[in-house]
Amino acid sequence: MQNAQKMKRELKNNFSKKAFYKKSLMRTIFFIIAIFCSLTIFSCKKDDGISCTSCSSPNTSDFQVCEERDGNASVGGQNTDTSFAVYIAGLEAAGATCGN
């Protein structure tokens, strides 16, 4: 009879340990997934940098045209208040060559 009670206690202890480890594992997995999702969301924010392209023309020395955050072109740090695509198209129509 004592052996049966002893076995019941051991089974109960083993079950409790397994349940504890299972909860710990699930909690760990949850936190890893939460951290991964947070990093993914914050890393997908809009790129704050500006992009520039070099242009050359027979009439001028090489220069850079940059696309600002608002989509406008800037030359020499001065915003042209013209869309980047329209500005580049105008330069190329005037004989300039633009590219990276």
TAGISUL-V960224 format. One record per backbone hydrogen bond with DSSP energy under -0.5 kcal/mol. CO is the residue of the C=O (numbers start at 1). NH is the residue of the N-H. Records with the same first field share a line. If there is no record, write none. Layout:
BEGIN
CO: NH  NH
END
This chain:
BEGIN
1: 5
2: 6
3: 7
4: 8
5: 9
6: 10
7: 11
8: 12
9: 13
10: 14
11: 15
12: 16
13: 17
14: 18
15: 19
16: 20
17: 21
18: 22
19: 23
20: 24
21: 25
22: 26
23: 27
24: 28
25: 29
26: 30
27: 31
28: 32
29: 33
30: 34
31: 35
32: 36
33: 37
34: 38
35: 39
36: 40
37: 41
38: 42
39: 43
40: 44
41: 44
42: 45
51: 67
53: 65
54: 99
55: 63
56: 97
57: 60
60: 57
63: 55
64: 76
65: 53
66: 68  74
67: 51
68: 71
71: 84
72: 68
73: 80
74: 66
75: 78
77: 79
78: 75
82: 73
83: 87
84: 88
85: 89
86: 90
87: 91
88: 92
89: 93
90: 94
91: 96
92: 95
96: 98
97: 56
99: 54
END
